[in-house]
Amino acid sequence: MPKGAASPGARKNRKDMGRAWLKKIKKGSPTATRLLLTRRRARRSRRLTLSTSFSLKPLEEAIAHWSDEMKEAVGSANGLAGLFKQRYIGLLDRKSALYLLFHLDPDTMELVMGDGLHDRIPITVEVIGHILGITAVGDRLVLGDRVNHAELRKRTNQLLQYSDDSSRSVPVRRIFHLLKDANMGLLEGPGFHRIVTGHTLLAFATVLGPRRAQASVSDEALEVVSETAQINKYNMALFVLEGLKVAAYKVRDEMPSNPSSIELEGCVIALQIALVEHRRFGLRGLFHEKKPRIEDYIETKGDLKACLPSNIEIRQYDEIVDEQQDLPASDERSACHRAPPDAEGSSSKHQRKARL
């Protein structure tokens, strides 16, 4: 036994004395309250929370005062008309979002629930387009090496009248205030192009393709808005689908090794709506329902729990923070961009290790 160390018997006596002392403390007394708060702080410091920049609230608040004519004009110009029909749900269950991302097979893009009733739910471009009411046909969003990122940022900043010579990332908060202060009489000219560009960028940063835990505008979005008249020619649903694929790979890659760094990326609400709608109507029945389905999701959100296991056990997380936030504090895109895991990597090995 090390010098100065207490014997096992002495340690046991101390524990017994401590328990006896705790029993004497009256409930509701200042001492009991202080002990309770200390325990809560200790538990909270050990918890891990899920980070995400996905939120329906900023986009909904930015366009809340727009007229129907304005919404229709902008929706036709950028192919995102369905997002004007969504209503702020208030709470995004991040625990369920992580569960669904982990059970999304990124190779086949199917939700593998394994419940015997609906083992595989296909997540396709058509399903995404019908759920969100966005363009599901057109050109693919591809950002090659030939594109000058700095030039794209500079051009976008000039269009938004943010800075004439800045090649820095486009500030998301400025876009939010641009839309919130938009003049309802601007249905043509440079002012209208500026509003269409701002709405597209904010939708990409917070709903369609959020990246990392800070709200940031992806380079793909900058390429899209470089020509305002061509925005509705791009396949927005395909972009959302590819973003979910990247997010599924990253979750499978990071869950076993570094769960504290997991960030929910992509349009995670699309998976939740797809699951609920598939259970209610089936794949064929889904397309017979009115579009977009996100409009009715606020009324069916309670069905999500019925579609998931009664007790989703995610051992790494004791506390799951629900979505009730404005824009994240940071507007600037992180300088280090993590590439998605290799599609041919060891996802099956990670799947065996993780216990979701």
ZITA-V781224 format. One record per residue. N is the residue number from 0. RES is the residue in one letter. SS is DSSP state (H for helix, E for strand, L for the rest). PHI is phi as a letter, one per 30 degrees, with the letter a starting at -180 (* if undefined). OMEGA is omega in whole degrees, -180 to 180 (NA if undefined). Layout:
N;RES;SS;PHI;OMEGA  N;RES;SS;PHI;OMEGA
//
This chain:
0;M;L;*;-180  1;P;L;e;-179  2;K;L;d;178  3;G;L;i;-179  4;A;L;d;180  5;A;L;d;178  6;S;L;d;178  7;P;H;e;179  8;G;H;d;180  9;A;H;d;179  10;R;H;d;179  11;K;H;d;179  12;N;H;d;179  13;R;H;d;178  14;K;H;d;180  15;D;H;d;179  16;M;H;d;179  17;G;H;d;178  18;R;H;d;179  19;A;H;d;179  20;W;H;d;180  21;L;H;d;-179  22;K;H;d;-178  23;K;H;d;-178  24;I;L;d;180  25;K;L;d;177  26;K;L;d;-180  27;G;L;i;179  28;S;L;d;179  29;P;H;e;180  30;T;H;d;179  31;A;H;d;179  32;T;H;d;-180  33;R;H;d;178  34;L;H;d;180  35;L;H;d;179  36;L;H;d;178  37;T;H;d;179  38;R;H;d;180  39;R;H;d;178  40;R;H;d;180  41;A;H;d;179  42;R;H;d;-178  43;R;H;d;-179  44;S;H;d;-180  45;R;L;c;-175  46;R;L;d;174  47;L;L;c;178  48;T;L;c;180  49;L;L;d;-179  50;S;E;c;175  51;T;E;a;173  52;S;L;c;178  53;F;L;d;176  54;S;L;a;176  55;L;L;d;-172  56;K;H;d;-178  57;P;H;e;-179  58;L;H;d;-179  59;E;H;d;-179  60;E;H;d;-177  61;A;H;d;-175  62;I;L;c;-175  63;A;L;d;-176  64;H;L;c;-178  65;W;L;d;175  66;S;L;d;178  67;D;H;d;179  68;E;H;d;179  69;M;H;d;-180  70;K;H;d;-179  71;E;H;d;-179  72;A;H;d;-179  73;V;H;d;179  74;G;H;d;177  75;S;H;d;-177  76;A;H;d;-177  77;N;H;c;177  78;G;L;i;-178  79;L;L;c;-176  80;A;H;d;-178  81;G;H;d;-179  82;L;H;d;175  83;F;H;d;-179  84;K;L;c;-178  85;Q;L;d;176  86;R;L;c;-176  87;Y;L;e;-176  88;I;L;d;177  89;G;L;j;-179  90;L;L;b;171  91;L;L;c;-179  92;D;L;d;-176  93;R;H;d;179  94;K;H;d;177  95;S;H;d;179  96;A;H;d;178  97;L;H;d;179  98;Y;H;d;-178  99;L;H;d;177  100;L;H;d;-180  101;F;H;d;-179  102;H;L;c;173  103;L;E;d;179  104;D;E;d;-175  105;P;L;d;179  106;D;L;d;-179  107;T;L;c;-176  108;M;L;h;176  109;E;E;b;172  110;L;E;d;-178  111;V;E;c;-175  112;M;L;d;176  113;G;L;i;-179  114;D;L;c;178  115;G;L;i;-180  116;L;L;c;177  117;H;L;b;-174  118;D;L;d;-176  119;R;E;b;179  120;I;E;c;-177  121;P;E;d;175  122;I;L;c;-175  123;T;L;c;177  124;V;H;d;-179  125;E;H;d;179  126;V;H;d;179  127;I;H;d;-180  128;G;H;d;-179  129;H;H;d;-180  130;I;H;d;-174  131;L;H;c;-179  132;G;L;i;180  133;I;L;c;-177  134;T;L;d;-179  135;A;L;c;176  136;V;L;b;178  137;G;L;k;-176  138;D;E;d;178  139;R;L;d;178  140;L;L;d;-179  141;V;L;b;179  142;L;L;c;-178  143;G;L;d;180  144;D;L;d;-177  145;R;L;d;-177  146;V;L;d;178  147;N;L;d;-176  148;H;H;d;-179  149;A;H;d;179  150;E;H;d;178  151;L;H;d;180  152;R;H;d;180  153;K;H;d;-179  154;R;H;d;-180  155;T;H;d;178  156;N;H;d;177  157;Q;H;d;-180  158;L;H;d;180  159;L;L;d;-179  160;Q;L;h;178  161;Y;L;d;179  162;S;L;a;-177  163;D;L;d;-173  164;D;L;b;-176  165;S;L;d;174  166;S;L;c;179  167;R;L;d;179  168;S;L;d;-178  169;V;L;d;-178  170;P;L;d;-178  171;V;H;d;-180  172;R;H;d;178  173;R;H;d;178  174;I;H;d;180  175;F;H;e;-179  176;H;H;d;176  177;L;H;d;180  178;L;H;d;-178  179;K;H;d;-179  180;D;L;c;-175  181;A;L;d;178  182;N;L;d;-176  183;M;L;d;180  184;G;L;d;-178  185;L;L;d;178  186;L;L;c;177  187;E;L;a;178  188;G;H;i;-178  189;P;H;e;179  190;G;H;d;179  191;F;H;d;177  192;H;H;d;-180  193;R;H;d;180  194;I;H;d;178  195;V;H;d;179  196;T;H;d;-179  197;G;H;d;180  198;H;H;d;179  199;T;H;d;-179  200;L;H;d;180  201;L;H;d;177  202;A;H;d;179  203;F;H;d;-173  204;A;H;d;-173  205;T;H;c;-175  206;V;H;b;-171  207;L;H;d;-176  208;G;L;b;179  209;P;L;d;180  210;R;L;c;177  211;R;L;h;-175  212;A;L;c;177  213;Q;L;c;177  214;A;L;d;-179  215;S;L;b;180  216;V;L;c;-179  217;S;L;d;180  218;D;H;d;177  219;E;H;d;180  220;A;H;d;179  221;L;H;d;178  222;E;H;d;-179  223;V;H;d;-174  224;V;L;d;179  225;S;L;d;175  226;E;L;b;-174  227;T;H;e;-177  228;A;H;d;-176  229;Q;H;c;-175  230;I;H;d;-176  231;N;H;d;177  232;K;H;d;-177  233;Y;E;c;180  234;N;L;d;-177  235;M;H;d;-179  236;A;H;d;178  237;L;H;d;177  238;F;H;d;178  239;V;H;d;-179  240;L;H;d;180  241;E;H;d;176  242;G;H;d;177  243;L;H;d;178  244;K;H;d;178  245;V;H;d;-180  246;A;H;d;179  247;A;H;d;177  248;Y;H;d;-176  249;K;H;d;178  250;V;H;d;180  251;R;H;d;-178  252;D;H;d;-172  253;E;H;c;-176  254;M;H;e;-177  255;P;L;d;-170  256;S;L;c;-174  257;N;L;b;-175  258;P;H;d;-178  259;S;H;d;-178  260;S;H;c;-177  261;I;L;d;175  262;E;E;b;179  263;L;E;d;-180  264;E;L;c;178  265;G;L;i;-179  266;C;L;d;-172  267;V;H;d;-180  268;I;H;d;-179  269;A;H;d;179  270;L;H;d;-180  271;Q;H;d;180  272;I;H;d;180  273;A;H;d;180  274;L;H;d;-179  275;V;H;d;-177  276;E;H;d;180  277;H;H;d;179  278;R;H;d;-178  279;R;H;d;-171  280;F;H;b;-172  281;G;H;i;-176  282;L;H;d;-179  283;R;H;d;-179  284;G;H;d;180  285;L;H;e;-176  286;F;H;d;176  287;H;H;d;178  288;E;L;d;-175  289;K;L;d;-177  290;K;L;c;-2  291;P;L;d;-178  292;R;H;d;180  293;I;H;d;179  294;E;H;d;-179  295;D;L;c;-174  296;Y;H;d;179  297;I;H;d;-180  298;E;H;d;-176  299;T;H;c;-176  300;K;L;d;179  301;G;L;d;180  302;D;H;d;-177  303;L;H;d;-179  304;K;H;d;180  305;A;H;d;-179  306;C;H;d;-176  307;L;L;c;175  308;P;L;e;-176  309;S;L;d;-179  310;N;L;b;178  311;I;L;d;-177  312;E;L;c;174  313;I;L;c;-167  314;R;L;d;-176  315;Q;L;d;-173  316;Y;L;c;175  317;D;L;c;-177  318;E;L;b;177  319;I;L;c;-178  320;V;L;d;177  321;D;L;d;-174  322;E;L;d;179  323;Q;L;a;-169  324;Q;L;b;170  325;D;L;d;178  326;L;L;d;175  327;P;L;e;-172  328;A;L;d;-174  329;S;L;c;178  330;D;L;c;-173  331;E;L;d;178  332;R;L;d;-180  333;S;L;d;-178  334;A;L;d;-180  335;C;L;c;-179  336;H;L;c;-178  337;R;L;d;179  338;A;L;d;178  339;P;L;d;178  340;P;L;d;179  341;D;L;d;-179  342;A;L;d;180  343;E;L;c;-176  344;G;L;d;-171  345;S;L;c;-180  346;S;H;d;-180  347;S;H;d;178  348;K;H;d;179  349;H;H;d;-179  350;Q;H;d;178  351;R;H;d;-177  352;K;H;d;-175  353;A;L;d;179  354;R;L;b;179  355;L;L;c;NA
//
